[in-house]
């Protein structure tokens, strides 16, 4: 599932799991220690939310994604991709529970994404 960078075998494994197995897998991986594990856990929670329409797992994925973005340098090459994933999750949240707060959050994130695109384009022109 773009823009996630997860091994296709893991994605296939997750898609073949029952809902109960997915929940157990997510619980077992709640305390990731590196970027690969963090991304797998975020993907798993997001996948559970899209499959089951679970706002709880979506919120968990969003919170972890926000934390993952917070620890990356502003000029890191992976920052834009992480924001792209967060934007996708925020759009999903607005479809699951469209409250005014969620719309504001999505609008704010969209504005940040636009600014990031402008910054990247400016930096690329200087190369």
N, C-alpha and C positions, 0 to 999 in steps of 0.2 A: 504494500500500500504506500504509494508515494506520498509524501517525501521521506518516509521513514527509511532508514538504512538498516534493514534486518535481513539476515540470511534467509533465503527462500525456504530452506528446510524447516526453520523455526516457524515461519509463517504458515506453512502447510500443516505442521504439527498442531499449531494453535487452532487453525480452522477446522481440523478434524476432531478436536476435543468437544466433549459435551459441555453444557453450561456449568455443571458442577465441577468438572475437571478444570475448566478455565478459571473459575473462582479459586480453586485450590492452587493452581499454578500462580495466579496473581498474589495470593497470600504468601506463598513460599518465597516470592521474589520482591517482597515489600521493602527490603533494606538493601538496595543495590549499592555496590561499592565502586563501580567504574562506569564510564560513559556508555559502554555497550549494554551493561545490565540495566542502567537507568532507561535507556531507549527501549529495551525489550519490555520493561515494566510499564512504561508509559503506553507503548503500543498495545500491550495486553489489556490494560484498563480501558483504553479507547476502543479497542475491538469489542470488549464485553459490552461497553455502553452502546455501541452501534448495533450489536446483535440483539441485546435484551432491552434496549431503550432505558438503561439504568443511568439516572442522573448522578447517583452516588459514585459510580466508577468514572464517569466523565469528569466530575469535580476532582476526584483523586488524580486523574491524568492531567488536568489543567493545573492543579496546584504543583504537582511534581514538575511539569513542563516549565512553569514560571520560575521555580527554584533552579532548574537546570539552565535557564536563560540567564538568571541573575548572577551565576558564577562564571560566565564566559566573558572574555574581554570584548569590548566594543568593536575592536577591529579583527576579531577572530573570523576565519573563513566560514565557520559553521553557524554563525549567529543568525544569518538570514534564513537558513533552512529551519532552524529551531523556531524562529518567529512564524515561519510558514506553517509549521505543524500546529503551533498554538492558535494561529488564526483559523485553521481548519477546525480545531476543537471548539473554539468560541462560536463559530458558525453553527456547529452541531448543537451546542448548548442553547443557542437562541431558538433553534427549531424544537428542542425538547421542552424548554420552559422559557418562553419569550417574555421576560419581565423587563421593566424599564432599566433596571440595573445591568442586566445582561446586555441589552442593546447599547448602553453607554460604554460598557467594557469592550464590546466588539468594535464600536466606532473608534474608541481610543486606540485599540490595537491596529485597526486598519490605517489610522493616521500615522502610527509609528511605522508600520510596514511601508507606507508611501514615502516617509522621510528616509527610511533605510534604503529604499530603492534609489531615491535621489542622491543620497550620499555615495552609494556604490557606483552609480553612473558617473558622478563627479570624479571619484577616485580612478575609475577606469579611463576616463578621458585624459587624466594626467599621466597615464602610463605610456 
